[in-house]
Amino acid sequence: MNGFFGRSSLGLGAVLFVMSAAGQAADPPSRANAIAAADAAAGIAAPSEPGVAVCAAMPESGKKLAGDMELAAEGHSIELQNSGMRDALIKIRHADSGRLAASFFLRQQEGLTIEGVPDGRYIMQYAFGPSLAPDCRSFTRILKANQMPEVDDMTTEVIDDEDHTEVKRSSVSYDISVSESANVKPVTIDAAAFNAE
């Protein structure tokens, strides 16, 4: 009885192994399709694009890439956290003209604090892409681009009375991600609006 059970167990094990191996052979395409479908639903696409030229020397996270903003020793601060699973480009625009004040590269799951921001009214934009283009300042293509719904009005206030002088500066903080589950709901913008200088 025990010998028979042993053989059945072994035979069943062999059958399960074959079925498992066949299942594994079929899983990668279906798993890849499921991931692709989830990415498509989230507004993102495949992480790499064969044959597309990319940045040869990736910039450091937090590096300023472009713009006319001159950061000072003292000023306002902007804190950004990339909670997404893709690298992001951050753009700060002058609210009055739409001109690019500054752009920064921010790797996935990393943070950045920009200090010494001068007085001004700014619009915050961010985008995710598969990889940086050869210019190392833009994406090969935009997968998703957003803009914060409110203008950040950064004005230095000086309170001067008989007892003391106090200088007040603004500090804003944003958590960016592909999904839009945060308290602040960003506005979707098109690639042309994000890429404009």
Buried (B, 14 or more C-beta within 10 A) or exposed (E): EEEEEEEEEEEEEEEEEEEEEEEEEEEEEEEEEEEEEEBEEBBBBEEEEEEEEBBEEBBEBBBBBBBEBEEEEEBBBBBBBBBBBBBBBBBBBBBEEEEBBBBBBBBBEBBBEBBBBBEBBBBBBBBBBBBBBEEBBBBBBBBBBBBBEEBBEBEEEEEEEEEEEEEEBBEBEBBBBBEBEEEEEBEEBEBEBBBEE
